[in-house]
Amino acid sequence: MNKQRNLVIGLIIVLVLVIFACLNTEPVAINFGFFQPKMPLIIVLVIMLLLGALVSLLIGKGEKVSPDVKKALAKQKKELDNKYQSEIEYKDKQIAELKKVNNSEATK
C-alpha cells in the first residue's frame, strides 16, 4: 500500500512539473562559466528534473539494509546486552562485598 501511495504522489508531482515545463518554452541562456548556450527553458527544466531524480535515487539506495544485516546487528546487540548485564551484576556483587568489608573495618 505504501508503494502505491508513493507512486501516485510521484506521478502527481511529475504531472505538475511537466505542465510547468510545457508552459515555459522560451529560449534562455545558461551560463556554464566557459560558454553560454541558448536553449529552450523546457529542455533545461527536463534535464534538471532528470538530474534531481537521479540524485534522489542514488541517495535513496544507501538507506536500505538487508535482512541478514539486521539479524546480525540484532544478535550482536543481544550478545552485548547480555555481556554488559552480567558485568554489571558482577560489579554490583563486588561493590556489596567491599561495603561489607568497609563496614566491618569501620566498626572495629
Phi and psi in degrees as a GROMACS rama.xvg file:
@    title "Ramachandran Plot"
@    xaxis  label "Phi"
@    yaxis  label "Psi"
@TYPE xy
-64.2763  -39.8089  ASN-2
-66.2411  -38.7225  LYS-3
-65.7704  -41.8199  GLN-4
-63.6154  -43.5216  ARG-5
-63.132  -37.9802  ASN-6
-63.6282  -45.7806  LEU-7
-63.6062  -45.0172  VAL-8
-62.4345  -42.7591  ILE-9
-62.1296  -41.9355  GLY-10
-65.8948  -38.5135  LEU-11
-63.8361  -43.5956  ILE-12
-62.9707  -43.7365  ILE-13
-61.8332  -42.2262  VAL-14
-61.6569  -44.8808  LEU-15
-61.9038  -42.6901  VAL-16
-67.1631  -37.8116  LEU-17
-66.1821  -42.6031  VAL-18
-61.701  -43.7493  ILE-19
-61.0614  -43.1609  PHE-20
-65.664  -39.971  ALA-21
-67.3167  -26.5625  CYS-22
-79.3433  -11.8612  LEU-23
-119.669  80.6058  ASN-24
-107.295  -3.33577  THR-25
-69.1061  147.934  GLU-26
-71.0764  142.132  PRO-27
-133.86  156.362  VAL-28
-94.0164  130.095  ALA-29
-107.477  126.016  ILE-30
-95.7754  112.213  ASN-31
-100.553  8.08859  PHE-32
94.2671  -59.6359  GLY-33
-87.0837  -31.9522  PHE-34
-143.905  166.261  PHE-35
-136.946  81.959  GLN-36
-74.1239  151.827  PRO-37
-106.327  128.199  LYS-38
-148.259  160.251  MET-39
-62.307  142.237  PRO-40
-60.5528  -31.4455  LEU-41
-60.2175  -38.5705  ILE-42
-68.3152  -42.1816  ILE-43
-61.4194  -44.3613  VAL-44
-64.2714  -42.7252  LEU-45
-64.873  -42.0024  VAL-46
-62.1383  -43.4163  ILE-47
-66.1866  -36.2558  MET-48
-63.2297  -43.3438  LEU-49
-66.179  -40.546  LEU-50
-65.1693  -38.8784  LEU-51
-63.8773  -41.0048  GLY-52
-64.4805  -39.4487  ALA-53
-65.0842  -43.92  LEU-54
-62.57  -45.5561  VAL-55
-66.4724  -33.0624  SER-56
-65.2817  -45.4789  LEU-57
-66.058  -38.4848  LEU-58
-69.333  -39.5084  ILE-59
-67.3596  -27.1425  GLY-60
-67.2017  -29.3141  LYS-61
-75.4628  -12.1766  GLY-62
-87.2514  -18.7532  GLU-63
-79.4873  133.683  LYS-64
-119.804  132.18  VAL-65
-69.0202  154.402  SER-66
-60.1795  -32.757  PRO-67
-63.718  -41.3151  ASP-68
-66.4772  -40.9904  VAL-69
-61.2949  -43.4128  LYS-70
-63.3903  -43.4699  LYS-71
-64.08  -40.7794  ALA-72
-66.2706  -40.0968  LEU-73
-64.07  -41.7925  ALA-74
-63.9097  -43.9252  LYS-75
-64.9057  -39.7482  GLN-76
-63.0698  -43.4396  LYS-77
-63.0054  -42.6516  LYS-78
-62.1962  -44.0979  GLU-79
-65.8271  -39.7394  LEU-80
-60.8606  -44.8245  ASP-81
-62.7428  -43.1013  ASN-82
-63.0903  -47.1428  LYS-83
-70.7072  -32.2582  TYR-84
-64.7984  -42.4438  GLN-85
-67.0904  -36.1956  SER-86
-65.2117  -39.7698  GLU-87
-63.4131  -44.1285  ILE-88
-61.9005  -42.0068  GLU-89
-63.1784  -44.6486  TYR-90
-65.3069  -37.9424  LYS-91
-61.6938  -40.4575  ASP-92
-64.201  -41.9133  LYS-93
-63.3894  -41.3516  GLN-94
-62.8045  -42.9618  ILE-95
-62.2082  -42.4298  ALA-96
-64.4922  -42.1056  GLU-97
-65.1538  -36.2844  LEU-98
-63.7025  -41.3284  LYS-99
-61.8176  -44.6004  LYS-100
-64.4653  -41.8626  VAL-101
-64.9758  -41.5034  ASN-102
-67.1376  -41.4147  ASN-103
-67.1564  -34.9337  SER-104
-73.0898  -33.3847  GLU-105
-70.2477  -29.0315  ALA-106
-80.9433  -14.9906  THR-107
